């Protein structure tokens, strides 16, 4: 049996494939090993800080803007000017890293594409390495497909978050952080090419919770630039605001990454999950059915507007991830495009500059209206430099939403998690549900709601509290309706565990990944 050539201290547990030797080269493995050795101790401290923050929230200590960085928020400073190709961001397509999808996206006509190793990926060993291989080839063949380098969309990559591991690669006996693995391999193989082609290497940084984590990423970027002989500021990042704690530290996060940041992105679904997770013991944060949590909710609108104002004040781009509707070639998609345009216009009114969509077929619904002045372009110099009011803490924490907890909503949550996990264990990272492309963030919302409703004894519309017995009975019935699906028993056991466990499990993927094969 052939094995990979690995540096001292690095072990590959994953299967061997001769076609993967280029990606998992000795030199590339040495580089990602250096990331682990340099930064893993700091990463452990950051994850411990997350636990302490959660303990404070569980004790009822509320959130607010940081007092000790007030002077930073009042000072006049800007992030580093963006590379030329990122000055006019409009629509960026989130895509899986497979050859067919990459080819579609490269030729679609969007201003950018975001290759995702996170929420829309089932991180089997094959999917992760094939994703890196597909990217490697696509970057070297895309110019031939499009015919003109200047017409290529700007490429961004979203690695997995710092809470996740890549269990198939060990450094000094420990599984390597998935962020080091995804980010490091991509940079090692493609950074110089992208620096020449598009003036930088661009990432979407997920799941940041505070400015300490932003400082971590900034240090990681600077270390990588030095190690790979890249000019300072070559690595740039769009930071996802998808956690409740990050919403209160947007300026601090930008400041910590001011030599690398090129924007903030509001990701509403992950943000909703974060609210439930962080405030799981707060009765004030009990939501009704998942379908009732819309973009009209005060806490989502407030966060989006705060994000836009923060970005404009610091001279960087404000982005928003639009609802990932699913189109059909056999149907008239006019209604979907109409909904998408309406959503885009609402976000534009809040100050959003650019948008992320789920697949190329949605471009006709959003790829217009960019000649009109956005809210940010219409701002005066005085408005840009004005201090952002800090009286919106109440709105950020206003979780009052009309609607009720219904049997249908509970069953839908059960159904979604079972179907999603079945798909995830089948190496597919998304499913379709009610003409929306659902990824793991939707499954996270669903199972978190179930946990919170049961553990806080939330009342259903029948005035009966949801309890363990009702949940188990309805779960059994929903499972029977899905008996044709693969890996259903495994999905069922995980759903029951994450919902009924006394201590909330921070991420569904943490427990599911232990059982993921392939």
Helices and strands as residue ranges (DSSP letters): E 10-12, G 18-20, H 26-58, H 70-74, G 84-86, E 91-95, H 99-106, E 112-116, H 125-146, G 149-151, E 154-158, E 165-171, E 174-177, H 178-198, E 201-205, H 211-227, E 235-241, H 244-247, H 250-256, E 261-266, H 268-278, G 283-285, G 290-292, H 298-313, E 317-321, H 334-349, E 354-357, G 360-362, H 363-366, H 375-378, H 381-385, H 393-396, H 407-425, E 431-433, E 436-438, H 440-455, H 468-481, H 488-500, H 508-513
